[in-house]
Amino acid sequence: MKEFGMFTVEGDQLVSRIATAGEKLALEDGASSAWAWAYRELQKLATAEGFGEATDTAVREIVYSDVVAAADDTCDFYL
């Protein structure tokens, strides 16, 4: 399993689900829309107890890279 910089395996699994869905969305709607969605999902996850690091820069950078690579496109990292 790919690591996303979360502190637990469970955290990496949850972020992996976000990244995978973001990649699929990127293929349909482009990088900008998909990244905005994935970032919102990371923010939601960060509010759950034990997953506050979901919005750490390292985690966001990995998810961002996956999303924009799937779209073969780019968009602003900072929303």
C-alpha positions, -999 to 999 in steps of 0.1 A, spaced: 0 0 0 12 35 -8 20 57 21 6 92 23 24 105 53 -3 97 78 7 86 113 -12 53 111 -19 26 85 -56 33 89 -49 70 81 -30 61 50 -59 38 39 -84 66 43 -63 91 24 -57 64 -3 -95 62 -8 -96 100 -12 -67 100 -36 -82 72 -57 -115 89 -59 -98 122 -68 -79 105 -96 -111 92 -111 -127 126 -108 -97 142 -124 -102 120 -155 -138 133 -158 -136 169 -146 -100 179 -147 -73 186 -121 -88 218 -107 -121 203 -98 -107 171 -85 -80 187 -64 -106 211 -48 -128 180 -40 -98 160 -26 -87 190 -5 -121 194 10 -122 156 18 -87 159 35 -101 188 56 -130 167 67 -108 138 76 -85 162 96 -115 170 119 -118 133 129 -101 123 161 -67 108 153 -64 121 117 -54 157 122 -24 153 100 -46 149 69 -40 185 60 -3 185 67 17 197 37 34 164 31 0 145 29 -15 172 6 15 172 -17 12 134 -23 -25 135 -29 -21 166 -52 5 148 -72 -17 117 -77 -47 138 -87 -30 161 -112 -10 131 -127 -43 113 -134 -57 143 -152 -24 149 -171 -31 185 -161 -21 210 -135 -38 235 -112 -29 257 -82 -18 238 -51 -31 265 -28 -68 270 -30 
